[in-house]
Amino acid sequence: MITDGSSSLAERLTGIDEIECVTPDLNGVPRGKVMTAEGFLEGRRLQLARGVLLQCIMGGYPAARFYGSDDGDLQLTTEPGRVFRLPWSEPPRGFAICDADELDGRSSGLSTRGLLKRVLAGYAELGLSPVVATELEFFIFDRHNDPQQPFRPPIGLDGQRESGCAAFSVSSGNGLRPFLDEVYRSMAALGLPRDTFMHEMGVSQFEINLLHGDALKLADQTFLFKHLLREVGFKHGLNVVFMAKPLAHMPGSSMHIHQSVVDQAGRNIFNDADGQATAAFHHFIGGQQLALAKFTALFAPNVNSYHRLCHPYASPNNACWSHDNRAAGLRVPASAPVARRVENRLPGADANPYLALAASLGAGLHGLRQQRQPSEPIQGEFEVPVEQRLPCTLHAALERLQGSVLARELFGEEFVEGYIASKTLELTSFFDEITPWERRVLAGQV
């Protein structure tokens, strides 16, 4: 179960009886088992059915052929640095982020954490390492138990609910200070370094940026941070929501990915000795432009994701690139040369961080290997060229993924087919329901 370092880990887990041993499924949902601390520290093998990694967001599974007709077991393994003491838990519990491996030790082709590690190994073969940061947006709502009703922001200190005029406000009048204080304390206890916090443009919408670093570590931090927000929210009677578009007529929530690449000496390969952009910088962008349309279903994985992408300024649905233009899907933020990076603005907050990073970095790796040339950068207001338009529905995005040779090269046939099968089930489930809009608008008109 745990590979090494169990003696020092035992000290950190003093007083803890149970460990939540989890791995991300295709949607980034923590799946696993709760194990006794004693069994965990003894290294007892923990096994999980392969099909769990393809579990639909509704709870069902695609046909067994997509994860092995016998639905055999995987083993969950972890390292001491991926085991945490949950500071908000009463009584105290542990939390272990695990790899999902085949019983012979190979990484499972269905593991999104394993897919990210595979992409990073491709960089390592070139003597390179990606450096990334994630910007996670989310909404904080009151308790909500009626899906027929819209989400509502919490009641503030003034006795009212926020109405949408608080963008970039630093006021604590929304009454969330006790919740945010516990979030900050928990982040510090878990070693999650935060950069900036802000109130975003939506009603009760916020953003916390994690500091840049190693890609696998940042994926783990983002995964853990989302779990933290929801769990601490429950303690405070709040519902933290990572839907891409939970409210009509409001901005959606993104998970922008900032990306650069360093060599073995730690130098940013996007800059030359004079601080100018290099060929590698342009090749990285060229690879991303090539793949964004094919990988859209990995960045925008749910039916709801495409409500967000219908609003192209805040959530650009294109493969254009630009210097500091938020209307472009690929933005190069204004920065000093040493911090030159490419921001992928396509992923939503609902994306699996491991899969989104694997897809984005995998596209960049392909560009570096094939020396792909990007289009010309765009500035100001622009019309998206046809070849840089991305799919606008989950159905269209899955069709693009189905036809992608690059996706199968990077992620394997097993994962691509299993992902499409699971998402097709979700799409079918959505079409089994009739929305209030259809009843209100169409019943008396068609």
Summary of the structure (lengths in Angstrom):
residues: 446
radius of gyration: 21.8
end to end distance: 59.6
largest distance: 70.6
contacts: 1482
relative contact order: 0.13
helix: 36%
strand: 22%
